[in-house]
Amino acid sequence: MDLPEQLHNLVSELGDSLVKALSEDDHCRDLAFQIQAKGYGLMLILEASPLGQRTPGSEDTEEAEPSQSFSEDDRRLMHSFKIKMD
């Protein structure tokens, strides 16, 4: 999906800010080093998609709901960044 240039710039700026914040957090930096020491690389991927986007096969009369299936690990990670999962 092609993003409008302004949205692309915002997502890019958010990605840069997140990487900077993660690199300045001692615990996150230590975890990243531990993962890399085990031979794995890390990549942060951000995706911007329209809210309420319809899923394939959904009926026109149904309200589309964003998919939110987070694992317990996802929830712990978000909590460590002080991100609330409502």
OpenMM code with the backbone's topology and positions (N, CA, C; nanometers):
from openmm import Vec3, app, unit

residues = "MET ASP LEU PRO GLU GLN LEU HIS ASN LEU VAL SER GLU LEU GLY ASP SER LEU VAL LYS ALA LEU SER GLU ASP ASP HIS CYS ARG ASP LEU ALA PHE GLN ILE GLN ALA LYS GLY TYR GLY LEU MET LEU ILE LEU GLU ALA SER PRO LEU GLY GLN ARG THR PRO GLY SER GLU ASP THR GLU GLU ALA GLU PRO SER GLN SER PHE SER GLU ASP ASP ARG ARG LEU MET HIS SER PHE LYS ILE LYS MET ASP".split()
positions = [
    Vec3(0.0849, -0.1180, 0.0000),
    Vec3(0.0000, 0.0000, 0.0000),
    Vec3(0.0888, 0.1234, 0.0000),
    Vec3(0.0650, 0.2126, -0.0923),
    Vec3(0.1398, 0.3377, -0.0978),
    Vec3(0.0780, 0.4381, -0.0018),
    Vec3(0.1644, 0.4965, 0.0817),
    Vec3(0.1182, 0.5964, 0.1772),
    Vec3(0.1334, 0.7356, 0.1176),
    Vec3(0.0419, 0.8267, 0.1510),
    Vec3(0.0636, 0.9656, 0.1117),
    Vec3(0.1961, 1.0136, 0.1713),
    Vec3(0.2643, 1.1024, 0.1009),
    Vec3(0.3980, 1.1459, 0.1422),
    Vec3(0.4010, 1.1986, 0.2858),
    Vec3(0.3003, 1.2781, 0.3247),
    Vec3(0.2976, 1.3339, 0.4602),
    Vec3(0.2881, 1.2218, 0.5641),
    Vec3(0.2042, 1.1218, 0.5400),
    Vec3(0.1906, 1.0092, 0.6324),
    Vec3(0.3187, 0.9268, 0.6347),
    Vec3(0.3776, 0.9061, 0.5196),
    Vec3(0.5051, 0.8331, 0.5119),
    Vec3(0.6107, 0.9035, 0.5977),
    Vec3(0.6176, 1.0365, 0.5883),
    Vec3(0.7142, 1.1136, 0.6677),
    Vec3(0.6874, 1.0992, 0.8171),
    Vec3(0.5603, 1.1021, 0.8567),
    Vec3(0.5248, 1.0870, 0.9980),
    Vec3(0.5630, 0.9487, 1.0507),
    Vec3(0.5344, 0.8447, 0.9726),
    Vec3(0.5685, 0.7081, 1.0132),
    Vec3(0.7199, 0.6933, 1.0233),
    Vec3(0.7905, 0.7495, 0.9286),
    Vec3(0.9365, 0.7446, 0.9301),
    Vec3(0.9927, 0.8160, 1.0530),
    Vec3(0.9378, 0.9327, 1.0838),
    Vec3(0.9818, 1.0084, 1.2018),
    Vec3(0.9521, 0.9308, 1.3308),
    Vec3(0.8352, 0.8666, 1.3369),
    Vec3(0.8009, 0.7845, 1.4529),
    Vec3(0.8994, 0.6692, 1.4670),
    Vec3(0.9320, 0.6034, 1.3567),
    Vec3(1.0288, 0.4939, 1.3599),
    Vec3(1.1632, 0.5395, 1.4123),
    Vec3(1.2108, 0.6538, 1.3635),
    Vec3(1.3385, 0.7077, 1.4114),
    Vec3(1.3328, 0.7373, 1.5613),
    Vec3(1.2216, 0.7948, 1.6064),
    Vec3(1.2067, 0.8268, 1.7492),
    Vec3(1.2034, 0.7004, 1.8349),
    Vec3(1.1342, 0.5975, 1.7868),
    Vec3(1.1277, 0.4720, 1.8620),
    Vec3(1.2656, 0.4058, 1.8711),
    Vec3(1.3379, 0.4024, 1.7603),
    Vec3(1.4717, 0.3439, 1.7617),
    Vec3(1.5614, 0.4205, 1.8587),
    Vec3(1.5533, 0.5531, 1.8566),
    Vec3(1.6338, 0.6349, 1.9479),
    Vec3(1.5962, 0.6055, 2.0934),
    Vec3(1.4660, 0.6009, 2.1225),
    Vec3(1.4206, 0.5739, 2.2593),
    Vec3(1.4657, 0.4356, 2.3059),
    Vec3(1.4548, 0.3372, 2.2179),
    Vec3(1.4954, 0.2012, 2.2542),
    Vec3(1.6455, 0.1930, 2.2766),
    Vec3(1.7225, 0.2629, 2.1949),
    Vec3(1.8679, 0.2569, 2.2089),
    Vec3(1.9165, 0.3299, 2.3343),
    Vec3(1.8376, 0.4231, 2.3840),
    Vec3(1.8768, 0.4963, 2.5046),
    Vec3(1.8341, 0.4256, 2.6325),
    Vec3(1.7484, 0.3247, 2.6214),
    Vec3(1.7028, 0.2491, 2.7376),
    Vec3(1.8005, 0.1344, 2.7626),
    Vec3(1.8650, 0.1348, 2.8803),
    Vec3(1.9668, 0.0347, 2.9114),
    Vec3(1.9140, -0.1078, 2.9012),
    Vec3(1.7952, -0.1325, 2.9537),
    Vec3(1.7393, -0.2679, 2.9508),
    Vec3(1.7133, -0.3141, 2.8074),
    Vec3(1.6541, -0.2279, 2.7263),
    Vec3(1.6269, -0.2626, 2.5867),
    Vec3(1.7576, -0.2871, 2.5111),
    Vec3(1.8567, -0.2028, 2.5358),
    Vec3(1.9857, -0.2191, 2.4689),
    Vec3(2.0494, -0.3519, 2.5079),
    Vec3(2.0437, -0.3873, 2.6368),
    Vec3(2.0992, -0.5144, 2.6832),
    Vec3(2.0268, -0.6331, 2.6185),
    Vec3(1.8942, -0.6255, 2.6109),
    Vec3(1.8182, -0.7328, 2.5475),
    Vec3(1.8551, -0.7467, 2.4001),
    Vec3(1.8711, -0.6347, 2.3319),
    Vec3(1.9090, -0.6383, 2.1907),
    Vec3(2.0460, -0.7030, 2.1737),
    Vec3(2.1407, -0.6683, 2.2609),
    Vec3(2.2741, -0.7288, 2.2539),
    Vec3(2.2676, -0.8792, 2.2798),
    Vec3(2.1838, -0.9208, 2.3738),
    Vec3(2.1698, -1.0635, 2.4028),
    Vec3(2.1137, -1.1389, 2.2809),
    Vec3(2.0158, -1.0802, 2.2163),
    Vec3(1.9566, -1.1425, 2.0981),
    Vec3(2.0593, -1.1499, 1.9857),
    Vec3(2.1326, -1.0424, 1.9646),
    Vec3(2.2342, -1.0409, 1.8600),
    Vec3(2.3475, -1.1384, 1.8912),
    Vec3(2.3824, -1.1547, 2.0197),
    Vec3(2.4875, -1.2490, 2.0588),
    Vec3(2.4473, -1.3931, 2.0265),
    Vec3(2.3174, -1.4184, 2.0177),
    Vec3(2.2679, -1.5521, 1.9828),
    Vec3(2.2591, -1.5698, 1.8309),
    Vec3(2.3056, -1.4691, 1.7562),
    Vec3(2.3116, -1.4803, 1.6108),
    Vec3(2.1887, -1.4313, 1.5371),
    Vec3(2.1054, -1.3532, 1.6008),
    Vec3(1.9837, -1.3019, 1.5372),
    Vec3(1.9952, -1.1510, 1.5166),
    Vec3(1.9371, -1.1052, 1.4087),
    Vec3(1.9276, -0.9624, 1.3838),
    Vec3(1.7922, -0.9112, 1.4284),
    Vec3(1.7843, -0.7833, 1.4513),
    Vec3(1.6590, -0.7210, 1.4934),
    Vec3(1.6155, -0.6181, 1.3901),
    Vec3(1.4846, -0.6074, 1.3718),
    Vec3(1.4302, -0.5110, 1.2795),
    Vec3(1.3007, -0.4571, 1.3393),
    Vec3(1.2850, -0.3269, 1.3364),
    Vec3(1.1616, -0.2638, 1.3812),
    Vec3(1.0814, -0.2266, 1.2572),
    Vec3(0.9594, -0.2792, 1.2491),
    Vec3(0.8745, -0.2524, 1.1336),
    Vec3(0.7473, -0.1821, 1.1817),
    Vec3(0.7177, -0.0702, 1.1200),
    Vec3(0.5940, 0.0017, 1.1482),
    Vec3(0.5048, -0.0074, 1.0258),
    Vec3(0.3777, -0.0267, 1.0491),
    Vec3(0.2816, -0.0330, 0.9399),
    Vec3(0.1678, 0.0625, 0.9701),
    Vec3(0.1351, 0.1460, 0.8754),
    Vec3(0.0205, 0.2353, 0.8886),
    Vec3(-0.0885, 0.1841, 0.7943),
    Vec3(-0.2050, 0.1584, 0.8490),
    Vec3(-0.3174, 0.1137, 0.7672),
    Vec3(-0.4422, 0.1883, 0.8120),
    Vec3(-0.5350, 0.2072, 0.7208),
    Vec3(-0.6570, 0.2802, 0.7553),
    Vec3(-0.7331, 0.2094, 0.8671),
    Vec3(-0.7868, 0.2861, 0.9592),
    Vec3(-0.8690, 0.2295, 1.0659),
    Vec3(-1.0003, 0.1813, 1.0076),
    Vec3(-1.0498, 0.0712, 1.0603),
    Vec3(-1.1775, 0.0185, 1.0138),
    Vec3(-1.1698, -0.0412, 0.8753),
    Vec3(-1.0494, -0.0784, 0.8330),
    Vec3(-1.0333, -0.1374, 0.7005),
    Vec3(-1.1067, -0.2708, 0.6941),
    Vec3(-1.1781, -0.2926, 0.5880),
    Vec3(-1.2549, -0.4161, 0.5731),
    Vec3(-1.1625, -0.5320, 0.5404),
    Vec3(-1.1961, -0.6459, 0.5976),
    Vec3(-1.1205, -0.7666, 0.5697),
    Vec3(-1.1850, -0.8391, 0.4537),
    Vec3(-1.1080, -0.9180, 0.3782),
    Vec3(-1.1681, -0.9909, 0.2663),
    Vec3(-1.2849, -1.0780, 0.3136),
    Vec3(-1.3951, -1.0747, 0.2397),
    Vec3(-1.5109, -1.1564, 0.2732),
    Vec3(-1.6071, -1.0906, 0.3696),
    Vec3(-1.5756, -0.9699, 0.4188),
    Vec3(-1.6683, -0.9059, 0.5130),
    Vec3(-1.7855, -0.8479, 0.4350),
    Vec3(-1.9011, -0.8490, 0.4967),
    Vec3(-2.0217, -0.7972, 0.4334),
    Vec3(-2.0224, -0.6455, 0.4397),
    Vec3(-2.0828, -0.5810, 0.3417),
    Vec3(-2.0885, -0.4354, 0.3388),
    Vec3(-2.1651, -0.3781, 0.4569),
    Vec3(-2.2574, -0.4539, 0.5141),
    Vec3(-2.3397, -0.4023, 0.6225),
    Vec3(-2.2723, -0.4181, 0.7587),
    Vec3(-2.1623, -0.4955, 0.7649),
    Vec3(-2.0959, -0.5180, 0.8932),
    Vec3(-1.9987, -0.4044, 0.9233),
    Vec3(-1.9858, -0.3738, 1.0509),
    Vec3(-1.8841, -0.2797, 1.0945),
    Vec3(-1.7513, -0.3533, 1.0998),
    Vec3(-1.6492, -0.3017, 1.0340),
    Vec3(-1.5177, -0.3659, 1.0373),
    Vec3(-1.4469, -0.3275, 1.1661),
    Vec3(-1.3858, -0.4251, 1.2295),
    Vec3(-1.3110, -0.4016, 1.3522),
    Vec3(-1.1643, -0.4285, 1.3250),
    Vec3(-1.0729, -0.3411, 1.3749),
    Vec3(-0.9314, -0.3672, 1.3558),
    Vec3(-0.8915, -0.4965, 1.4261),
    Vec3(-0.8024, -0.5719, 1.3640),
    Vec3(-0.7543, -0.6960, 1.4231),
    Vec3(-0.6551, -0.6637, 1.5342),
    Vec3(-0.6803, -0.7148, 1.6545),
    Vec3(-0.5906, -0.6917, 1.7663),
    Vec3(-0.5693, -0.8216, 1.8409),
    Vec3(-0.4808, -0.9032, 1.7901),
    Vec3(-0.4476, -1.0259, 1.8601),
    Vec3(-0.3023, -1.0161, 1.9038),
    Vec3(-0.2826, -0.9813, 2.0295),
    Vec3(-0.1489, -0.9638, 2.0838),
    Vec3(-0.1169, -1.0800, 2.1761),
    Vec3(0.0052, -1.1303, 2.1629),
    Vec3(0.0491, -1.2373, 2.2526),
    Vec3(0.0856, -1.1771, 2.3883),
    Vec3(0.1046, -1.2638, 2.4840),
    Vec3(0.1450, -1.2169, 2.6174),
    Vec3(0.2812, -1.1478, 2.6092),
    Vec3(0.3707, -1.1988, 2.5238),
    Vec3(0.5008, -1.1338, 2.5047),
    Vec3(0.4834, -0.9937, 2.4474),
    Vec3(0.3908, -0.9787, 2.3509),
    Vec3(0.3627, -0.8471, 2.2939),
    Vec3(0.3163, -0.7507, 2.4034),
    Vec3(0.2272, -0.7999, 2.4875),
    Vec3(0.1733, -0.7158, 2.5944),
    Vec3(0.2820, -0.6744, 2.6946),
    Vec3(0.3705, -0.7690, 2.7284),
    Vec3(0.4801, -0.7353, 2.8196),
    Vec3(0.5739, -0.6311, 2.7579),
    Vec3(0.6023, -0.6473, 2.6299),
    Vec3(0.6895, -0.5520, 2.5617),
    Vec3(0.6265, -0.4134, 2.5604),
    Vec3(0.4992, -0.4065, 2.5237),
    Vec3(0.4316, -0.2774, 2.5210),
    Vec3(0.4274, -0.2149, 2.6606),
    Vec3(0.4033, -0.2979, 2.7614),
    Vec3(0.4013, -0.2487, 2.8985),
    Vec3(0.5385, -0.1931, 2.9374),
    Vec3(0.6464, -0.2576, 2.8927),
    Vec3(0.7802, -0.2108, 2.9278),
    Vec3(0.8092, -0.0744, 2.8652),
    Vec3(0.7397, -0.0433, 2.7527),
    Vec3(0.7546, 0.0870, 2.6893),
    Vec3(0.6497, 0.1863, 2.7398),
    Vec3(0.5747, 0.1410, 2.8419),
    Vec3(0.4686, 0.2223, 2.9012),
    Vec3(0.3593, 0.2564, 2.7994),
    Vec3(0.3309, 0.1594, 2.7105),
    Vec3(0.2230, 0.1732, 2.6130),
    Vec3(0.1033, 0.0954, 2.6662),
    Vec3(-0.0097, 0.1619, 2.6808),
    Vec3(-0.1299, 0.0987, 2.7323),
    Vec3(-0.1979, 0.0205, 2.6221),
    Vec3(-0.2431, -0.0993, 2.6565),
    Vec3(-0.3127, -0.1869, 2.5630),
    Vec3(-0.4593, -0.1889, 2.6033),
    Vec3(-0.5402, -0.1004, 2.5457),
    Vec3(-0.6828, -0.0946, 2.5798),
    Vec3(-0.7617, -0.1922, 2.4987),
] * unit.nanometer
topology = app.Topology()
chain = topology.addChain("A")
for resn in residues:
    res = topology.addResidue(resn, chain)
    for name in ("N", "CA", "C"):
        topology.addAtom(name, app.Element.getBySymbol(name[0]), res)
